[in-house]
Amino acid sequence: MVLLRLLVFLFAPVVSDLCSLPCFINVSESQGPGTILQFLSFNCSSYMPTPTLELLNVQPPTTFFNPPSLARWQGTYVGKLTLSSSARLDALMVNHYKLQLKFTCGNHVMEGSLSVDVQRDLSHIQCAGQFASPAGEMIQVPETVTPGARLYTLLLPGLELHGAQMSIISAQDLPHFPGPFSINEQGWLQAPSQGLLGQAQKVFQLQISVSFGQRQSCQGMVIVKVLPVPSSQVSFLEQAQNITIPENLAPGSEVVQVQARGVDLHYEILSPVPSPLFAIGRADGVVRTTTPLELARTSGTAVSRLQVKAFEQGRPWASAKLNLTMNVQLVNLWPPRCLPALLVSQIPETAPVGTVLNTLTCEDPDSVGATLDYKLWFRSSSNPASLCLYDRVLEVNATLDCDTPGACFQHAASILVLDGGQPQMTTEVPVLVMVTPINEFSPACAPRTFRVQEDAAPHTLLGSVVGTDMDYPHDNIEYYTPGGPTTFAVDRLSGEVHLLGPLDYEQQRLYRLTVLVIDHGQDQNPNHHRSGSCTITIEVEDVNDHAPECEPPFQELTIYAPLGRSVEVTKVSCRIPQEPQRLTYSYSIVGGNSQNRFILQGAILVHSDLVLGPFWPEQPRTYELLICVADAGPSTPHLSTTATIIVHLVPRRASTVATSTHRTIVPSTMTPMLVTDTEAFWQPQPWFVVVLTATGALLLLALGWLLGRLLQGLAQLLQAPSKPAQALLLNSIQGTEGSIEGFMEAPKMEMSQAPSSVMNLHFDGRAKDSRTGRDYLFNTHTGARRWL
């Protein structure tokens, strides 16, 4: 058992407070002698005398508890309370004991009480009472009882929850028994179906077995005595009555009149005898007071129990009994007074169970110190169990969940304070509890996968992201895509995902978009938000938007075809560069296949002429075949391209020589030889031919212009071979060289050789040509130049 602290130290040498005692401890009635009930912890200074722990008394008195022991352990004293050897706990007999303990440490003595509750142990239930005694339970029934009527109900405390099975195990043989008695699972003992007429003064002993639980049973006896039918029946309309009367009734006042059915009846009080407070009229059955009923002055007058007997005057044994309970109440004038007169509280919905909202203080002006009754009555609340009232304290009893529409936000109730007077007076204290919402849960959204074709138009709706939030109002969230691809957008309020830009299956097939969901308007603080996120995947579906391309798109072949044989011409090779994964194509001849001499076996073009006849060509023939190549597969639409194949067909026959005397026939066993001559040629693209032609023309023009300048310079040199002319010729040649270099954008080169007369010129100046930007030397007298 857990160590519980009994005393808390307040000052040296001993500081304890018995308020820290546990109010109650529970023990099962199955616990036997020596069972440890409780450990108690004490502190006492080491320089003090040895402390003691005593058991002063037990209420109700019993010897079931041993005197407590006290031992020192790790600087503290531990007391132990156990059951004695005579302990026989029975919750049906006594279910509560109160122990008074006394702890002494030096000069300091403290007392405290410990309450022990005895709990029922359903596994140790047994038959009890008069039924289980050796004499058995005696019942008396008249012989006129209805056949099959219920005569007796067997009540065994604790067995009602076990589904006990009951049966009569004693013999019920004729002729002593008129018929068998029966008992059902509810414990109802029923009369025989033949009735009991003629069985007066007989006594029937019935042994009854009760089985319950696993192999648990007990037995008892019920004795049925049959009484003869009296000359007349005496009975009361009710077996018991509860009567409430005020305490200010004068002596002799009528309280109640009892009436019984019968002939020449008289009434008397059987108990108590004598009756100090009430008397009954012998003839009329009127119960009257005999003394003032002042509760403050006369003790024991609050409740009185009377047993009244009605009997026939000439036949006293023909009688009936009635139990009367007289409840005397105080005369009440003023209702209770309470502070505060109105309870108003405001709490968040996350307030834990047990939170104290308010405490009510009330008193009865008619009886100061009297006990008042408090009741909590709800005016409007979806969950009445959300609040509870413990004595005078209003507390939170259950989770204040505001996440259901109309679940809370305001609880209107009243505390009814009732006194014990007569008439009873009541005071109503209004209660208003306002619950403020708290944003408790983070929103969430489930990952989704959307598929869209790559040719989908902008603003196409792909689907919706569904976000959920358990806070009220539910699903009050917004959607955002922080840092996501600009190709897609998510609507802030609806969560719809739209396409904004073009898609290309060949460039990117998969997009992942992180969607952030943020709630709002679900907390008393408008700035308190929670968020969550999920990832949506967008898969781009391929749309067939590229036609096949054949390499080469044009073929020209020459084949030699023997008579009656099939010849493979060529294989059409096509592909889609943008979609290399496409490998399946369909091939068909759409033009040029006159006389159907060519067929396609997949991508292979075959010349087939297996039928001999007059249509076999004698001379070579050219076929221009158009082959339609289309992509195949589930993608739509199907696109196609056309390849052109020019086939020069050269027929080849078996030679036959005829003479006047014999004919030479080629044996049929000989196989002609097939010779395939493939002519390779290069067919450039048209743009390449245009560029090459233009470049060649420009090059020819540049060479012609250069040659003309050289010839012109040479002619001038021959006509005037003077030094100035030579310098001019050199300048002309060098200038022409610079111009050609600028036009052709070729590397510049200086002339490595020149006439010695020109090289010996004297240059006395330097300048830069404004057109070419080159530096040169010049002679100020002759004007000759030399390029640097």
C-alpha positions in Angstrom: 0.0 0.0 0.0 1.1 3.6 -0.6 2.7 5.5 2.1 0.4 8.3 3.1 1.5 11.2 5.3 -0.6 11.6 8.5 1.3 14.4 10.2 3.0 17.5 8.5 5.5 19.3 10.7 4.6 22.9 11.6 7.3 23.6 14.2 10.3 22.0 16.0 10.5 19.5 17.5 7.2 18.3 16.1 5.2 19.9 13.3 2.1 18.0 12.1 -1.4 18.7 11.0 -4.0 15.9 11.1 -5.9 17.6 8.2 -3.5 15.8 5.9 -5.0 12.5 6.9 -6.7 10.6 4.1 -10.4 11.0 4.7 -11.2 7.4 3.7 -9.4 4.2 2.8 -11.1 1.3 1.1 -10.7 -2.4 2.1 -12.4 -5.4 0.6 -14.4 -7.6 2.9 -12.4 -10.6 1.6 -9.3 -9.3 3.4 -8.3 -11.6 6.4 -6.3 -11.3 9.6 -2.8 -9.7 9.2 -3.8 -7.6 6.2 -1.9 -4.2 6.2 -4.5 -1.5 5.9 -2.4 1.7 5.9 1.1 3.0 6.4 1.4 6.3 8.3 4.4 8.6 8.1 5.6 10.8 11.1 8.5 13.1 11.8 10.0 13.5 15.3 13.3 15.0 16.2 15.9 12.5 17.2 16.7 14.2 20.5 13.1 13.8 21.7 11.9 10.7 23.6 10.7 7.7 21.5 7.3 8.7 20.0 4.2 6.5 20.4 1.1 5.8 18.2 -2.1 4.6 19.9 -5.5 3.4 18.7 -7.9 5.1 21.1 -11.2 3.7 20.0 -13.1 2.2 17.0 -16.7 3.1 16.0 -18.7 0.9 16.0 -16.8 -1.0 18.6 -14.9 -4.0 17.3 -11.7 -6.0 17.8 -11.0 -6.3 14.1 -8.0 -3.9 14.2 -4.7 -4.4 15.9 -2.9 -1.6 17.9 -0.7 0.2 15.4 3.0 -0.4 15.4 5.7 2.4 15.0 9.2 2.0 13.6 12.0 4.3 12.5 12.9 4.2 8.8 15.4 6.5 7.0 15.0 9.4 9.5 11.2 9.1 9.8 8.7 7.0 11.8 6.4 4.8 9.9 3.2 3.5 11.6 1.4 0.3 10.4 -2.2 -0.5 10.9 -3.3 -4.2 10.3 -6.3 -6.5 10.8 -6.4 -8.6 13.9 -6.8 -12.4 14.1 -10.5 -12.0 14.8 -11.2 -9.9 11.8 -14.2 -11.1 9.8 -15.2 -8.2 7.6 -18.8 -8.2 6.2 -20.0 -5.2 4.2 -23.6 -6.2 4.6 -23.3 -6.0 8.4 -20.9 -3.0 8.8 -19.5 -1.1 5.9 -17.8 1.8 7.7 -15.4 2.0 10.7 -14.0 5.2 12.2 -10.6 4.8 14.0 -9.3 7.5 16.4 -5.5 7.7 16.5 -3.2 9.4 18.9 0.4 10.3 18.1 2.8 11.4 21.0 6.2 13.0 20.4 7.7 14.4 23.6 5.2 16.9 25.0 3.3 17.3 21.8 0.2 15.1 21.5 -2.1 15.1 18.4 -5.2 13.1 17.5 -6.8 12.3 14.3 -9.4 10.1 12.8 -9.2 7.5 9.9 -12.2 6.2 8.2 -12.3 2.7 6.7 -14.9 1.7 4.1 -15.5 -2.0 3.7 -16.2 -2.9 0.1 -18.4 -5.8 -1.1 -16.5 -8.7 -2.6 -18.8 -10.4 -5.1 -16.7 -13.5 -5.2 -17.5 -14.3 -1.5 -21.3 -13.9 -1.6 -23.1 -16.7 0.4 -26.7 -17.4 1.4 -27.6 -15.6 4.6 -30.5 -14.8 6.9 -33.3 -16.9 8.2 -33.4 -18.8 4.8 -30.0 -20.3 5.4 -30.7 -21.1 9.1 -31.4 -24.8 10.1 -35.0 -23.8 11.0 -35.6 -22.2 7.6 -37.9 -19.3 6.6 -41.6 -19.8 7.7 -44.4 -18.3 5.5 -48.2 -18.6 6.0 -50.6 -18.6 3.1 -54.4 -19.1 3.0 -55.7 -22.2 1.3 -57.7 -20.0 -1.1 -54.6 -18.7 -2.7 -54.7 -18.5 -6.5 -53.1 -21.5 -8.3 -49.6 -20.5 -9.5 -49.7 -17.3 -7.4 -46.4 -15.8 -6.0 -46.2 -16.9 -2.3 -42.7 -15.7 -1.4 -39.7 -13.8 -2.9 -36.2 -15.1 -2.0 -33.9 -12.1 -1.6 -30.2 -12.8 -1.2 -28.2 -9.5 -1.1 -25.5 -9.4 -3.8 -26.8 -12.2 -5.9 -29.1 -10.1 -8.0 -26.0 -9.1 -10.2 -24.8 -12.7 -10.6 -27.8 -14.2 -12.4 -28.3 -16.8 -9.7 -30.1 -20.0 -10.6 -32.6 -21.3 -8.1 -34.3 -24.7 -7.9 -36.3 -26.8 -5.4 -34.3 -30.0 -4.7 -36.5 -31.6 -2.0 -39.1 -34.3 -3.0 -42.7 -33.1 -3.7 -44.4 -36.5 -4.1 -48.1 -37.2 -4.0 -50.2 -37.6 -2.0 -48.6 -35.3 0.6 -48.1 -32.5 -2.0 -51.1 -31.4 -4.1 -48.6 -30.6 -6.8 -45.1 -29.3 -7.1 -44.1 -25.8 -5.9 -41.8 -23.8 -8.3 -39.2 -21.1 -8.1 -37.8 -19.0 -11.0 -34.6 -17.1 -11.4 -36.1 -14.0 -9.8 -36.6 -15.9 -6.5 -40.4 -16.1 -6.8 -41.8 -19.1 -5.0 -45.1 -20.0 -6.7 -48.0 -22.1 -5.6 -48.8 -25.4 -7.3 -50.9 -25.2 -10.4 -53.5 -27.3 -8.6 -53.9 -24.8 -5.9 -54.0 -25.4 -2.1 -57.7 -25.9 -1.4 -58.2 -28.7 1.2 -54.6 -28.4 2.4 -55.4 -26.3 5.5 -53.1 -26.9 8.5 -50.6 -28.6 6.3 -46.9 -27.7 6.4 -44.7 -28.1 3.4 -40.9 -28.1 3.7 -39.1 -27.0 0.5 -35.3 -27.3 0.2 -34.0 -24.7 -2.2 -30.6 -24.7 -4.0 -29.0 -21.4 -5.2 -26.2 -21.6 -7.8 -24.2 -18.6 -8.9 -20.8 -17.8 -10.3 -18.4 -20.6 -11.2 -19.2 -23.7 -9.1 -20.6 -21.6 -6.2 -23.9 -22.6 -4.6 -25.7 -22.6 -1.3 -28.9 -24.1 0.1 -31.7 -23.0 2.4 -35.2 -24.0 3.4 -38.6 -22.4 3.1 -41.5 -23.8 5.2 -45.0 -23.1 3.8 -47.9 -23.3 6.3 -51.4 -23.4 4.8 -54.1 -21.5 6.9 -57.8 -22.1 6.8 -60.1 -19.5 5.3 -61.5 -17.2 8.0 -65.1 -16.3 8.1 -64.3 -12.8 6.9 -61.2 -11.0 5.6 -59.5 -8.2 7.5 -57.1 -6.1 5.5 -55.9 -2.5 5.0 -55.8 -0.8 1.7 -52.1 -0.1 2.2 -49.5 -1.9 4.1 -47.6 1.3 5.2 -48.1 5.0 5.2 -45.8 8.0 5.6 -47.4 11.0 7.2 -45.8 14.4 7.5 -47.1 16.9 10.1 -46.0 20.3 11.3 -44.6 20.7 14.8 -47.2 23.3 15.8 -50.1 20.9 15.9 -52.1 21.3 19.2 -52.6 18.2 21.4 -55.7 16.3 20.3 -55.3 17.3 16.7 -56.3 14.7 14.1 -53.3 13.4 12.2 -54.8 10.6 10.0 -57.7 8.1 10.0 -56.9 4.5 9.1 -59.5 2.3 7.7 -59.5 -1.5 7.2 -61.9 -3.8 5.4 -63.8 -6.2 7.6 -66.9 -6.7 9.9 -67.2 -5.1 13.4 -63.5 -3.9 13.5 -61.6 -2.3 16.3 -58.2 -0.6 16.2 -55.3 -0.4 18.6 -51.6 0.6 18.6 -49.3 -2.5 18.9 -46.1 -0.5 19.1 -44.7 1.4 20.8 -46.6 0.6 24.0 -47.2 2.9 25.6 -47.3 5.5 22.8 -46.1 8.8 24.2 -47.1 11.1 21.3 -50.1 9.6 19.5 -53.3 7.7 20.3 -55.9 6.0 18.1 -59.6 5.8 18.4 -60.7 2.2 19.1 -63.8 2.5 17.0 -63.1 5.1 14.3 -59.3 4.5 13.7 -58.5 8.3 14.0 -54.9 8.9 15.1 -54.5 12.0 17.2 -51.6 13.8 19.0 -51.5 13.6 22.8 -48.8 16.2 23.5 -47.2 19.2 21.9 -44.7 18.2 19.1 -41.9 20.7 19.8 -38.8 19.5 18.1 -36.6 22.0 20.0 -37.8 20.8 23.4 -38.7 17.2 22.9 -36.0 14.9 21.5 -36.9 12.0 19.4 -40.1 13.5 18.0 -38.9 14.1 14.5 -39.7 10.6 13.3 -42.2 8.2 15.0 -43.1 4.7 13.8 -46.4 3.2 14.8 -47.8 -0.2 14.2 -51.6 -0.2 14.1 -53.8 -3.4 14.3 -57.3 -3.8 13.0 -59.2 -6.9 14.3 -62.7 -8.3 14.6 -64.2 -7.9 18.0 -65.4 -11.4 18.3 -62.5 -13.0 16.4 -59.3 -11.3 17.5 -57.2 -13.6 15.4 -58.8 -12.3 12.3 -56.7 -9.1 12.1 -54.4 -7.0 9.9 -51.5 -4.7 10.6 -50.5 -1.3 9.2 -47.2 0.6 9.7 -47.4 4.3 10.1 -44.4 6.6 9.9 -44.9 10.1 11.5 -42.5 12.8 10.2 -42.6 16.0 12.3 -41.2 19.0 10.5 -40.2 22.4 11.7 -42.5 25.3 10.9 -40.6 27.4 8.3 -41.0 31.1 7.7 -38.0 32.4 5.8 -36.1 31.1 2.8 -32.3 30.7 2.9 -30.1 33.8 2.3 -27.1 33.4 0.0 -24.1 35.4 -1.0 -23.4 36.2 -3.7 -26.9 36.5 -5.0 -25.7 36.0 -8.6 -22.9 33.8 -9.9 -21.2 34.9 -13.1 -18.0 33.2 -14.4 -15.9 33.2 -17.6 -13.6 30.3 -18.4 -11.8 28.9 -21.5 -13.1 25.7 -23.0 -9.8 24.0 -22.1 -10.4 24.5 -18.4 -9.6 21.1 -16.7 -12.2 19.1 -14.9 -12.4 20.1 -11.2 -11.8 23.8 -11.9 -13.6 25.8 -9.2 -15.9 28.5 -10.6 -17.5 29.9 -7.5 -18.4 29.1 -3.9 -21.8 29.9 -2.5 -22.4 30.8 1.2 -26.0 30.4 2.5 -27.7 30.2 5.9 -31.2 29.6 7.2 -32.7 32.5 9.2 -35.2 30.1 10.8 -32.5 27.8 12.1 -29.0 29.1 12.2 -26.5 26.3 11.5 -29.1 24.0 10.0 -28.0 21.9 7.1 -29.2 23.1 3.7 -29.7 21.2 0.5 -28.1 22.5 -2.7 -29.3 21.4 -6.2 -28.0 22.5 -9.6 -30.7 23.1 -12.2 -29.8 23.9 -15.8 -31.9 26.3 -17.8 -30.2 26.0 -21.1 -27.2 23.8 -21.9 -26.4 21.2 -24.4 -24.4 19.2 -21.9 -25.9 19.3 -18.4 -23.0 17.2 -17.1 -20.5 20.0 -17.9 -21.0 21.6 -14.5 -21.5 20.1 -11.1 -22.1 21.2 -7.6 -20.2 19.7 -4.7 -21.9 21.0 -1.5 -21.6 24.7 -2.0 -18.8 24.7 -4.7 -19.5 25.0 -8.4 -16.9 23.1 -10.4 -16.2 22.0 -14.0 -17.4 18.4 -14.2 -16.6 17.5 -17.9 -14.7 18.8 -20.8 -16.2 22.1 -22.0 -16.0 21.3 -25.7 -17.0 24.2 -27.9 -16.1 22.4 -31.2 -19.7 21.2 -31.8 -22.3 23.7 -33.1 -24.2 25.1 -30.2 -22.2 22.9 -27.7 -21.3 25.6 -25.2 -20.3 29.3 -25.2 -22.9 30.0 -22.4 -24.3 27.9 -19.7 -27.4 29.2 -17.8 -28.3 27.5 -14.6 -29.6 28.0 -11.2 -28.6 26.7 -7.8 -31.7 25.9 -5.7 -31.0 26.1 -2.0 -33.6 24.3 0.1 -34.0 24.3 3.8 -35.4 21.4 5.9 -38.3 23.3 7.3 -42.1 22.9 6.7 -43.2 24.2 4.4 -40.0 24.0 2.6 -38.5 27.3 1.6 -36.3 27.6 -1.5 -33.9 30.3 -2.7 -32.8 30.4 -6.3 -29.3 31.7 -7.2 -28.9 32.4 -11.0 -25.7 31.0 -12.5 -24.2 32.2 -15.8 -21.0 30.6 -17.1 -19.6 31.9 -20.3 -17.1 29.6 -22.1 -14.6 31.3 -24.5 -13.4 29.2 -27.5 -9.7 28.2 -27.7 -8.0 27.2 -30.9 -6.9 23.7 -29.9 -6.4 21.7 -33.1 -4.2 22.3 -36.0 -5.8 22.1 -39.5 -4.9 19.2 -41.7 -5.3 18.2 -45.3 -4.9 14.9 -47.0 -2.3 14.4 -49.8 -3.9 14.3 -53.2 -2.8 13.3 -56.7 -4.2 15.0 -59.8 -3.7 14.1 -63.4 -3.8 16.6 -66.2 -3.0 16.3 -69.9 -0.1 18.4 -71.2 -2.3 20.3 -73.7 -4.7 21.5 -71.0 -5.6 25.1 -71.4 -4.7 27.7 -68.7 -7.2 28.2 -65.8 -8.2 24.5 -66.1 -9.6 23.2 -62.8 -7.5 20.2 -61.7 -9.3 19.4 -58.4 -9.6 20.6 -54.8 -7.6 20.3 -51.7 -9.9 19.4 -48.8 -8.7 20.8 -45.5 -10.3 19.9 -42.1 -10.2 21.6 -38.7 -11.9 20.2 -35.6 -12.2 23.6 -34.0 -15.6 25.4 -34.3 -16.5 26.8 -36.7 -15.4 23.7 -38.5 -13.1 23.9 -41.5 -12.7 27.7 -41.3 -9.4 27.7 -43.1 -7.5 29.3 -45.9 -5.1 27.8 -48.4 -1.6 29.1 -49.4 1.2 27.7 -51.6 4.5 29.3 -50.3 7.3 29.1 -52.7 5.5 26.7 -55.1 5.7 26.5 -58.9 4.1 29.3 -60.7 2.5 26.9 -63.1 -0.3 26.2 -60.6 -2.4 28.2 -58.1 -4.6 27.2 -55.2 -7.7 29.2 -54.4 -7.3 30.8 -51.0 -10.8 30.1 -49.9 -12.1 27.0 -51.8 -8.8 25.1 -52.1 -9.4 24.6 -55.9 -6.2 23.9 -57.8 -6.0 25.7 -61.2 -3.5 25.5 -64.1 -1.9 28.8 -64.9 0.7 28.0 -67.6 1.6 25.5 -70.3 2.8 22.0 -69.6 5.2 19.9 -71.5 5.3 16.1 -70.7 8.7 15.8 -72.3 10.3 18.4 -70.1 8.6 17.7 -66.7 6.2 15.0 -65.9 5.7 15.4 -62.2 5.0 18.4 -59.9 4.8 18.5 -56.2 3.0 21.4 -54.5 3.1 22.0 -50.8 -0.2 23.5 -49.6 -0.3 25.4 -46.3 -3.6 25.5 -44.5 -4.2 28.2 -41.8 -7.3 28.5 -39.6 -8.8 31.7 -38.4 -11.7 33.0 -36.3 -11.5 30.0 -33.9 -10.0 31.7 -30.8 -10.9 34.5 -28.5 -7.6 36.0 -29.6 -8.0 36.8 -33.3 -4.3 36.7 -33.9 -4.0 33.1 -32.6 -3.7 30.8 -35.6 -2.7 27.2 -36.2 -1.4 25.7 -39.5 -0.8 22.5 -41.2 0.4 21.3 -44.6 0.1 18.6 -47.1 1.7 17.8 -50.5 -0.3 17.4 -53.6 1.2 15.6 -56.6 0.3 16.7 -60.2 1.1 14.1 -62.9 1.3 15.4 -66.4 -0.2 12.9 -68.9 1.4 12.6 -72.3 -0.5 13.9 -75.4 0.7 12.8 -78.8 1.9 16.1 -80.3 5.0 15.0 -82.4 4.9 13.2 -85.7 7.4 10.4 -86.5 10.6 11.4 -88.4 12.2 8.9 -90.8 15.9 8.7 -91.5 16.3 9.2 -94.4 13.0 10.6 -95.5 13.9 9.8 -99.1 15.5 6.7 -100.5 16.3 5.6 -104.1 17.2 2.0 -104.6 17.9 -0.4 -107.5 17.0 -4.0 -107.0 17.3 -7.1 -109.2 14.2 -9.2 -108.8 14.2 -12.8 -109.9 11.0 -14.2 -111.3 8.7 -15.7 -108.7 10.7 -14.8 -105.7 10.3 -12.2 -102.8 13.1 -9.7 -102.3 13.7 -7.5 -99.3 14.0 -3.9 -100.6 14.8 -1.8 -97.5 13.8 -1.2 -93.9 12.1 2.0 -93.0 13.7 3.5 -89.9 11.6 6.1 -88.1 11.5 7.6 -84.6 10.2 10.6 -82.6 13.3 12.5 -81.3 11.2 14.3 -78.7 9.7 11.1 -77.4 12.3 8.4 -77.5 10.1 6.1 -75.4 7.7 5.6 -78.3 8.9 2.4 -80.2 5.7 1.2 -81.8 4.6 2.4 -85.2 2.3 1.3 -88.0 3.4 1.2 -91.6 1.3 1.2 -94.8 1.9 1.9 -98.5 -0.4 4.7 -99.5 0.8 5.4 -103.1 2.9 4.2 -106.0 2.3 0.5 -105.5 0.9 -0.3 -108.9 0.0 -3.9 -109.5 0.6 -4.4 -105.7 4.1 -5.7 -106.3 5.3 -4.4 -102.9 4.2 -5.3 -99.4 5.3 -4.3 -95.9 6.3 -6.7 -93.3 6.4 -4.4 -90.3 9.0 -1.8 -91.2 10.6 -3.9 -94.0 9.6 -3.2 -97.6 9.5 -6.4 -99.6 9.0 -6.9 -103.4 6.8 -9.9 -103.9 5.9 -11.4 -107.3 5.2 -15.0 -106.7 2.5 -15.3 -109.4 3.7 -15.9 -112.9 1.8 -14.3 -115.7 1.8 -11.7 -118.5 2.3 -8.9 -116.1 5.9 -9.6 -115.4 7.8 -6.5 -116.8 10.4 -7.2 -119.6 12.2 -3.8 -119.1 13.4 -2.1 -115.9 10.7 -0.1 -114.2 10.8 2.6 -111.5 8.3 2.7 -108.6 7.9 5.8 -106.4 6.4 4.4 -103.2 4.8 6.5 -100.5 5.1 4.9 -97.0 2.8 6.3 -94.3 4.4 5.8 -90.9 2.0 6.5 -87.9 2.6 6.2 -84.2 0.7 3.5 -82.4 -0.4 3.1 -78.8 -3.0 4.4 -76.4 -2.1 8.1 -76.8 -4.3 10.1 -79.1 -4.4 11.6 -81.7 -2.2 9.4 -83.9 0.2 11.5 -86.0 1.9 10.3 -89.1 4.6 11.1 -91.7 5.3 10.0 -95.2 8.6 8.5 -96.4 9.4 8.3 -100.2 11.2 5.3 -101.6 12.1 5.2 -105.3 12.7 1.6 -106.4 14.4 0.9 -109.8 13.2 -2.7 -110.5 15.4 -4.6 -112.9 13.8 -7.9 -113.9 15.9 -11.0 -114.1 14.7 -14.2 -116.0 16.2 -17.7 -116.3 17.9 -18.0 -119.8 16.4 -20.4 -122.4 18.3 -21.5 -125.7 16.2 -23.0 -128.5 17.6 -25.0 -131.5 16.1 -27.0 -134.3 16.9 -30.2 -132.6 16.6 -29.7 -128.8 15.6 -27.3 -126.1 17.7 -26.4 -123.1 15.7 -26.0 -119.9 17.1 -24.7 -116.7 16.6 -27.3 -114.0 14.1 -26.4 -111.4 16.5 -27.3 -108.7 18.8 -24.3 -109.5 18.3 -21.2 -107.4 18.8 -17.8 -109.0 21.4 -15.6 -107.4 20.0 -12.3 -106.0 22.3 -9.3 -106.4 21.4 -6.1 -104.6 23.2 -2.9 -105.8 22.8 0.0 -103.4 23.9 3.3 -104.7 24.9 5.7 -101.9 24.4 9.4 -102.6 24.5 12.5 -100.5 21.6 14.8 -100.7 22.2 18.0 -98.7 19.5 20.1 -97.1 18.2 23.0 -99.2 19.3 25.6 -96.8 22.9 24.2 -96.9 22.9 24.5 -100.7 21.8 28.2 -100.5 24.4 29.2 -97.9 27.2 27.4 -99.8 26.2 29.1 -103.1 26.1 32.6 -101.5 29.5 32.1 -99.8 31.2 30.9 -103.0 29.8 33.9 -104.9 31.1 36.3 -102.3 34.5 34.7 -102.3 34.8 34.9 -106.2 33.9 38.6 -106.0 36.6 39.3 -103.4 39.2 37.5 -105.4 38.3 39.4 -108.6 38.5 42.7 -106.9 41.9 41.9 -105.3 43.3 40.8 -108.7 42.1 44.0 -110.3 43.8 46.2 -107.7 47.0 44.3 -108.1 47.0 44.7 -111.9 46.3 48.4 -111.6 49.2 48.9 -109.2 51.5 47.0 -111.4 50.6 49.1 -114.5 51.3 52.3 -112.7 54.7 51.0 -111.5 55.7 50.1 -115.1 54.7 53.6 -116.5 56.6 55.7 -113.9 59.4 53.7 -112.2 60.5 56.6 -110.1 61.0 56.5 -106.4 57.8 58.4 -105.7 56.0 56.0 -108.0 57.5 53.0 -106.3 56.5 54.4 -102.9 53.0 55.0 -104.3 52.9 51.5 -105.7 54.0 50.1 -102.3 51.3 52.2 -100.6 48.7 51.0 -103.0 49.7 47.4 -102.5 49.7 47.8 -98.7 46.4 49.7 -98.7 44.8 47.0 -100.9 46.1 44.4 -98.5 44.5 46.2 -95.6 41.2 46.4 -97.4 41.2 42.7 -98.2 42.0 42.0 -94.6 39.0 44.1 -93.4 36.7 42.5 -95.9 37.6 38.9 -95.2 38.3 39.4 -91.5 41.5 37.4 -91.9 44.7 37.8 -89.9 46.9 40.7 -91.1 50.3 39.9 -92.6 53.0 42.4 -93.6 54.8 42.0 -96.9 58.0 40.1 -96.3 59.7 41.2 -99.5 59.8 44.5 -101.3 62.2 46.2 -103.9 65.3 47.5 -102.3 64.7 51.0 -103.6 61.3 51.2 -101.9 62.7 49.8 -98.6 65.4 52.4 -98.6 63.0 55.3 -98.5 63.4 57.8 -95.7 60.2 58.4 -93.6 60.2 61.4 -91.3 56.5 61.2 -90.0 54.1 58.8 -88.3 50.2 58.8 -88.4 47.1 56.6 -88.1 44.8 55.8 -90.9 41.2 57.0 -90.1 39.6 54.2 -92.1 41.5 51.1 -91.0 42.9 52.4 -87.7 46.5 51.2 -88.6 49.6 53.2 -87.9 52.0 54.1 -90.8 55.2 56.0 -91.5 55.3 58.7 -94.3 57.7 61.0 -96.1 56.8 64.6 -96.0 58.5 65.4 -99.3 57.4 62.5 -101.5 54.2 61.5 -99.6 55.3 57.8 -99.5 53.9 55.6 -96.8 55.0 52.5 -94.9 52.4 50.6 -92.9 53.4 49.4 -89.5 
